[in-house]
Amino acid sequence: MPSVITREQRFSKETIDGKLVGVMQAKAAAEGNVSALEIRYEASASSIETLEARENELAERLVKRTQDLTELKRELDSLLARKLLLEELEQRREGISNASRELLARNATLATMPCLLGLVADLLVADITIAPLVDLSLGESSSKLLVRSLDELFVWLESNEAASILTCGGAIGFIAVDRIPFNVSGNRWAA
């Protein structure tokens, strides 16, 4: 006997078929969404790797810069300490005799010795990179006093002021500009 499908069964089969089509369409849409999400995930993963590599590179650069900065701060502290020491030594006029100190002090306020130009070391300006070589080259000459002329020096040495200063202790070394030899180009060495 052939099976007879009733109207209710047919309606029910159509409903099921309709629901099945709807489910299949939803499945296809979900699979499309999953594919799109997988593509976005892979792109995001690639971007994250790129960003992590960049972050590592920047972190390494930061560590290097921090080390450089620390080293520069140490150098700066060292140079500042040296500068303070040199300024202190300069103020105390270390390395020159008491008589030279007294003459420089009096001359600064009273013009005791008009022909005095100053301490050789004070008159020279050198870049910090070559300053040690200049000091080495000058040797004891850096602590001598520079005067315009030998004749003016002799006149001053005969004065009472000179006698007073020379009793302060120590020797005073002088260099007379008019007795500085000429250089090979025929010009007087600059004082």
Helices and strands as residue ranges (DSSP letters): H 7-92, H 98-110, E 116-119, H 120-123, H 131-138, G 139-143, E 145-147, H 150-157, H 160-166, E 174-176, G 177-179
